[in-house]
């Protein structure tokens, strides 16, 4: 990334100020704005998240907020109620209180003398979620949003559930927030009351996973904040962004299809990161694109930003699996509208272990599979945060426990853009069952790279609101939606469809092993074919190189570490996936305090005992400077029986080596056809 030190406007930074709310709570904000806004008011941009502006997101914030301020905007980075230095307690994600607070913050920004009354919201992940949710509430000052790595459907397409299957990210992300809500405010900002504020958080933030586990089907809890319930509520322009290695690319397609406002979609090769910091690359000049978007909709500058293709995506070239690539080969392609009239959805019948040619006649045949619990140990994460090592590895070992269908060797290049679908005629042996569907690119040497995947809890075959148990032996026809993708399958390769009855630990398995029958002749694979001859003439000039303002100064005190280890004891049949994400210890030079983060995730099972699966996440968060030394340790353990989920958690808070707070939780939650 090119560091920009010369900007169109000189800027002023206010490192901390309080934004008062109507109930007396104050939120902590950091503001960057043009100096000339004292006399010439400018639009304001809000990023509103719970991840501690003073340290955890400070480096990232220092790259893009001063950049936008230097292009004529007042940028506010605000910590949610109960996070960072903001007052109050944070008890769950996307609550009504969070939305009301956001509306008050926007009104406060619009009312400042340096703001011209127009506002925008931007954010990635949580900040993308709540920007879209707040836009649907139509606050009067909000004129446009820029959102990355977000969803419009909190139940069906978030880190909680996929196709009605519970994701292990439900545990890991709940544990992430368990750790974050335990963090103290900085006494350098809030003074001596920091300890009281901290203890209030430790006591009041609660165990979010318990709440999430109580809602295993789509209900009002998940409908709240799900913009898909009524897309017409969004009445401002939307710039929607994600990456193929991210977990949230499907939402970009849906917003392009269903919104009725000026909108633009962008999907690159990236994981869960802003595109100017995108990994794997190529990273792009995203901040330049963002400024153009703001200029068009907040300053009404006719700069052509609204005349570009509705959807721009990175068409990925074939790559071998588990390659630690810095950049993903491919090219940018564009579509003027979505769904695109250029995409042909073609059906390919399934025969015995074959994906047949279109129109080929196939006799009915019953094929069966009962997958071992080991299928899924090389699946990577549902949502990649740092590319390798959390992307899927070679699928051949997974395919050994799956029902596999291959095309013939491709005589010519094939490109797809959109979401494949597997339509299956099937029967199962248990009332609760799942199917995981993987689409892979198989090279001539046999290596298999997972391109996309989907899952379906078969009790959710008719919808997520009212799942129904299956009748063992009865045949059902189901459609399994796979994640959208833009992918090239080269000539000489094969396309592979793999079906399994478990996919642990990416998704929690059903209560008991399931044997599934799939019937050929009435099952097929549907691919969104983008003709190779399709021109890219609709594309504008290539993206600029990534740039931003210089990041704040930090010093690494202790290096971090990342590990992803699979082990199996051939005597006891115990298997385990261990994931270590250790950020080390970093000193923020201007503040003089040191921050450390260490997370250890473990997922285990014994042989093919479906009641033996368990997950455990431990996290340590530490904060230190002269006269202040605090750390918290959180632990969350989720196990199960055939009937229940068993949840145990612990929270300890320390000043120095003295434990000042400790609490334990134990909950039993019935399984709801899961």
N, C-alpha and C positions, 0 to 999 in steps of 0.2 A: 504494500500500500504506500502510495506517495504521500508524504507528510506536507501539508499546506500551511505555510506560515503567513502568507500574504493573502488577505481576504478583502472583498469589496468594502466591508464596513469594519471599523474598529469596534471591539466588543468590550462589555463590562460583565464581570461575573460576581454574583452574590452567592457566596458559598453556602449560606444558610439563611432562610427566613421562614417565619411561621405563616401558614394560611389558616385563618380561623373558620370553623364550621358552625352551623347553627346550634348544635347541641353543646357547644363549648369546647369540643375537642380541637386540637391544633395539629395540622399536618406539616411535616418538615419538607421544605422545597429548596432546590438549588436552581438559580436562574442565570442564564446567559442571554444577553441582549445587546443590540447595537447601541453604542454611546449616543448616537443621534436620535434614538427613540425617546430621549428626554424631551425633545422638541417635535419630532416627527414620529408619531405612534406607528407601530408595526403589528402584523398578526402574531398571535402566540401559538406555540406548539406544546402540547402536553404529552409526556411519557409518564405513566402512572402504574408503578409495580411495587412488589413487596421485597425486593432483593437488595436493599441497603445501598443507597446512592453514595454514602460516604466511603464505602470500601468495596463491596462485592461487585458492583457494576461501575465503579468510578473510572476504571481505565476505559471501558467501552464508551461510557457517557462522554468522556473527555475527547473522544475522536469525532463523534457526530453532532453533539449539541453545540459546541463552539463553532463548528463548520456551518451549521444552518444559521446560527446567530450572525455569523460573518457574511451571510447572504441576505440579511434583512429580516430576521425573525427573532422573536423573544421565545426562548426555549426553556421550559420548566420540567425538571425531573423531580417528581413528587413520590415520596414513600407512602404506601397505603397505611391506613389506620393500623396501629399495632406492629409496624415494621420500621426498621431503621431508627430514626429519631422521632418518628411520628407518635403521637399519644394514642392511647386506647389499646385494644386487644383485637387480634385477627383470629377469627374462629372458623373460617372456611373460605373457599374460593368463590368469587363472583356473587357474593350475597347482595341483597337489595341495598344494604347499608353502603357497600362499596360503590354501587352505581349512584346512589344519592350523593355520596361524598364527591364523586367525580363531577357530577353536575354542578355542585357548589364550587368546586375548584375551577371549572371552566368559567362559571359566572364571575368568580373573583378575578381570574386572569383578564377576562373581557372588560372588566371595570377599572383596570389599572390605567393610570395616565399614559403609560408607555405602550399600551395596546390599543389598536384601532377598533376593537370590538369583535374582530373575527378570530376564530380559533381553529386549530386542527389537533388531531390526536394521532400518535404513532406508537408502535411497540412491536416487540417480538415475543412469542409465547404468551405469558400472562398478559403482557401489555397489548398484544394483538387481539387476544380474546376480549379484554374489557373495552378496547377502543371500538370494536364492532358492536358489542353489546350496548355501549353508551350511545353510539350512533343511532341504534334502533329506538332509543328513547327521545331522539330529536331535540337535544338541547338547542336553544335558539342561536347561540354563537358558533356552533360547530359547523364548519363549511366543507371539510374533507378529512379523510383518514388515510394513513399508510400503515398496513398491517402485515406482519410476517409470522409464519409458523403458528397458526391459530385454527380454530374450528367454528363452524356455525351450528354444530350438533354435538352437544356435550355428552350425550350417551353413545351414539353410534360411531362417532369418529373423533375420539379423544383417547387419552392414555388410560382410561378406565376399562372400556369394553370395545371389542371389535366383533361385529356380527353376533352380539350376545355372549361372546366368550370373554371371560375376565382376564385382562392382561396382567402380567407380572409388574408392568409399569404402574399399575394401580397401587401396589405395595411400595415400589421404589420411590415414586413421586410423592406419595403420602409421607414417606419417611424423610424425603427432602424437605418438605414443608414442616414436618415435626421438628427437624433440626433448625430451620430458619426461624420459626416462631419462638424458639428458645433463646435467640440471640439478644443481648442487651443493647440498649441505646448507648451512645457515646457520652460519657460525662463531660467531655469538652464542649458539647452542645447543650445538653439538658441540665447540667449541673449536678448537685448532690442528690437530686431526686431520681437519678438513674437507677439506683438499686430498687426503689419502690416500683418504678415502671417495669423493671426486669422481672421482679417477683410477681407482679400482676400478670405479665405474659406467661410465665412458667405455670402459674396456677390456672389461668383462664383460657389459654389457646385451645386446649383439648386435643383429643386424638382423632384426627380427621378420618383416618382409615375406617374407624368404627362407623362413622356416619355413611361413608361411601359404600361399605359392605351391606348396609341396611337397604340399599336401593339397587337391587340386582336386575331390575327390569326398567324399561323406560316409564318414568312417572313424572309427577309435577316437579320433583326435585331437579331432574335433568332438563325438563322443558324450560325451566327458568334460565334465562341467559342463552338459550339456543335460538339463534336468529332464524334458523330454518323454519321455525313455527310460523313466521310471517315475514318473508323477505321484503314486503312492501313497507315495513316499518323503517327501513334504511332509506333515507332521502338525501344523502350527501354523496359526492363522488368517492370512490373506493379504489385504492391501489393495493392489490392483494398479492402476496409473495410467499413462496415456499421453495423447497428443494426436494429432489428425488430421494435423497438419503434421509430426509426428514420424515416425520410421521403424519404431516398435515397437508400434503400436496392435493389430496382429493377436494379440499374445501375451495381451492382456487377455481377448479372446474365448476363446482356448484354455484359459486358466486357469479361467475361469468354467465352461466346459464339462467339464473333466476333473478338477479338484481335488475332493476329497471332504472338505473342511474348511470351517469358516466362512470366507467370502470375500466380497469386495466389489470391483467394478470401476468405474473412472471414466475416461472419455475425453472430453477437452475439445477446443477448437480449437487447442491450443497446439503449439508446436514443441518442441524438445528442452530443456524447462525444467520446473522445479517449478511446479505450478499456481498458487501464490500469487505467482509471478513470471511467470506465463504470458504469452507473446506468440505469435501475436496473441491479444487478450483475447476474452471477459472473463476476467481472473484472478479467482480465488475465494479464500475463506477456507480454504485447504487446511490450514494449521497447526491451525485449530480442529478440522477433521475428523480430523487425525492424533492430536491429544490425545484426542479421543473414542474413537478406536480403541485407543490405549494404555490409556485408563481402563477400557475394556470388557474387554480381554484380559490386561492386566498387573496391574490392580487389582481386577478382577472387579466393577466398578460396572455395575449394570444400567441403562444410559443409552439404550437403544434403538438403539445403533449396529449391532447385529446383526439388526435387524428392518427395515432399509431395503431398497429394491430392490437386487437383486444387482448390477445393471448400470445405471449412469447415464451418458448420453452427450449431447453437444451436437449436436442436429440442425441441420446447417448450411443456411442459406438460400443461394440462388443469389447469386454474386458475379462481377463481370467479372474477367478474368484480369489478372495483374501489378498489382493494386491494392495500394498500400502502406497497407493498412488497419491501424489499431491494434486494432480489435475486429472479430470475424467475426460478422455477424448470425445469429441462430438462437434456439433454445430448448432447455432441458433436458428430456429424456424418460427414462423409466425402464422397466426390464423386471425382473419378479420372478424370472425364471430365464433361463438361457441354455444351449442354444438356446431362443429364445422361441417359444411356440406361436402367437403373434400374427403372426409373420413368414411370409409366403407366398413360397416360391421358385417363380418363374414363368419359363417358357422362351419365348423369342421367336426364331422362325426367322430366319435370314439369307438374304436374296435379293440380287440384284444391287444393291449400294450401298444396300440398305434393311434396317432392322430391322423385321420384319413383326409383325403382331398375333398374339397367341396363337392357335394352332390353324390359322393361315392355311397353305394348301397352297402349297409352293414347288417349282418344278422345279429339277433339278440343273443347275448351270452352273459352269464352271471360271473363276475369277477369279485374276489373277496380280499379284504385286508383287515388285519388287526395289528395296529402299530405298537411297538414297544415305547416305553416312556422316554427312551433315549432320542427319539425323533424330535428335533427341536433344539438340541444342545449346541448346534452350530448355526442357529437362526439369527444371531445378533440381537440387537434391541429393536423393539417396535419403533422407537424414534432414536435415530443416531445423533449423538451430540458431538462427536469428535472424529467421525469417519472411522477407519480402522483404529482400534480392534473391535468396535461394536457393530460392524456391518456383517452380513452373512458370509460364511465360509463355503468351501466346496460342498455342493449338495449331494455328492455321491453317497456319503455315509447316511445322510438323511433318507435318500431314495431307497436304501436297502430295507427300510421298514415301511415303505410306502407302495401304493399302487401307481405304476408309472406308465405313461403314454408318450410316445415319441413320434414326431413327424419323420417322413423320409428325409434324406439329406437334401437341404434346400438348394435348388438349382440356381437361384438368384437371390439377391439381397431383398430382405423383407423389413419394412418399418411399421411400427405401431405407435399410435398416439391416442391415449385415453385409457379407460378401464376395461380390461378383459373380463369375461364372465364365464364361469363353468356352470352349465345346466346339466344336472345330474338326476338320473332315475335311480333311486337307491332304497335300501332297506337296512335296518340295524337290529342288533340283538338286545338292546337295552332301552329303557324309556328316556334316558338322558344321554345324548351323544353329541359329538362335534365332528366337523370335517375341516381340515386345513388343506388349502389348495395353493400350490406353488407353481409358478411359471419360470422356467429356466432356459438359459442359452447354453447349449451343449456343443463344445468345441470338438474338432475331429479327434483330439487325443482323449476325449471322454470327460474332461473337466466340465463341471456344471456350475454356472453362475446364476444365482437366483435374481430374476428380473423384477418380479412383483409377487404378491401373495394376497390371499384373503382367507377368512375363516367364517364359519357359521355354526353357532349353537343350534342344532337341529330342532330344539324345542321352540326356537324363535323363527321357524320357517315361514310363518304367516305374519310376522311382525314382532316388535320388541315390547309392546305394551301388555300383551296377554299371552305369554308363551304357554304351550301345551305339551305334555309328555307324548312321546312317540309310542306307537303300538309295535312291539317287537315283531319282525317278520313282515309288516305291512310295507308296501312300496309307496314312496313319496317322490314327488318331483320338486326339486329345489334349485334356486339360482344363487350361486355364490359369487358376489361381487369382489373382484380383485382391485387393489389399489391402482389408480391411474399412473401411466408411465409413458415416456417417449423412448423407444428402444430400437436399435438396429440389430437384426439377426443376419449375419453375413452369409453369402453363398458358401456351401460346404459345411455349415453348421446344422444342427437340429433344434427344434423347439420341443421342450419337454413339459408335460403337465404331470404333477405329482400330487397324490391324494393320501392323507394320513388321518388317523382317528385320534391323534393327540399331537401337540406341538409345544411340549414343555421344555424349558421354562418360559418361553415367550408368552404362553397362555396357560391358565390353570386347567388341568385335565378334568374330564368328567369323573363322577364318583367311582365308576367301575370300568374295566376294560370293555371295549366294544368291538365286535366284528361287524364290518360294513360290507354289504354287497352293492356293487355298481353294475348296472345293466347296460350293455352296449346296444347300439342300434337306436336307442332313445336318449342317449346322453351325448352332449357335444360341447366343444369349446368355441366361444365367440371372441374373435379378435377385432380390435379397431384398426383396420389397415389404413395406413397413410401411403398412397401410391408413391413409389420411388420417383416417378416422373413429376410429382407435385413440385412446383417451383417455389422458391423462397423470395419471390419478387416483392412480396408485401412487406418485407423487413426494412426498417429504417437503417440508418448508418450504424455500424457496430457500437457496442457500449464503450464508453471511455474506460481508461484504466482506473482502478480503485484509488480513492484519495480520501483524506480526512485530516483533521488537525492533529498535531503531535500529542500522543498520550501523556498523561501525567507521569511523573517520575516514581518508579518503584524499584526496590532492591530485593532480590530473591535471597532469603535467609536460609531456607532449606529447600532442596529440589523436590518436585513432585514425582509421582509414579503412577503408571497405569498398567494394570495386568488383567488378563482375561484367560482363566485357567479352567480346563475341564479335566476331571480326575475320575477314576473308577477303580474300586477295590474288587479284585476278582475272587476274593475269598468271601467277603461279606456282601457283595453285590451292591455296596453303597456307591452312589455316583454323586458328583457335586460340580456345580459351576461356581467359580469364585471370580468376582469382579472387584478390582481395587481401583478407586479413583481418588488419588491423593493429590491435592493441589499444592502441597508443600506449605511453606510459610513465606509470606511476602510482607515487606515493610513499605508502607506508603510514606515516602520521604518527606512530603510537605506536612504531614500530620504527625509523623514520628511514632505511629503505632503499627504493630505487626498482627497479621491475620492469618490463621491457618484453617484448612478444611481437609478432612480425611473421611472418606466414605468406603465402607466394605460391605458388598452385597454377596450373599451366599444363597444358592438354590440347590436343594438336594432331593434325592429319592432313593428307594431301595428296589432293585430289580424292576418288576412290573407291578408293584403294589401301588395302586393309584391312591390309596389312603396314606401313603408314606411321604408324599410330596410336602415340602416345606420351603419357606423363604425367610431370610433374616437379613435385615439391613441395620448396620451400626454406623453412626456418624459422630464425629467430634468437631466442634467449632471453637476456635480460640481467638482471643483478643488481648493484646498486651501493649502497654507502654509504661513509662516510669510512673509508679504509683497505682497502676491499674492492671490487673491480671485475672482474666475471667475465661472459663471455658465450660462448655456443656457437652454432655454425652447422651445420645439417644439410641435406643435399641427397639426394634420392632420385629416381632416373630409371628408369622402366620402359618398355621398348620390346618389340618382338616381331618374329619372323618367322612364317611359316606353321606352323613346327614347335616353336618355343621362345619362352619369355619371357626377356628379357635385363634383368638388374637391376644397376644401378650405384648406389653410395651413397658419401657422404663425410661425415665428422664431424670438426669442428675445435673445440678448446676454447682459450679465450683468458683470460689474466689481463692486464687492461689491453689493450694492443695486442700483447702478446707471445703468440704461439701456443705452447701448452704440450702440446698433444696433437693428433695428426692420424692419421686412418685412412681407408682406402678399401676398398670391397668391390666385387667383380664376380662375378656368378653367372649361370649359364644353367640354366633349369628347363624341361624338356619340357612342352609343352601336352598336357593329358589330355582330349581330346575337348572342348576349350574354345576 
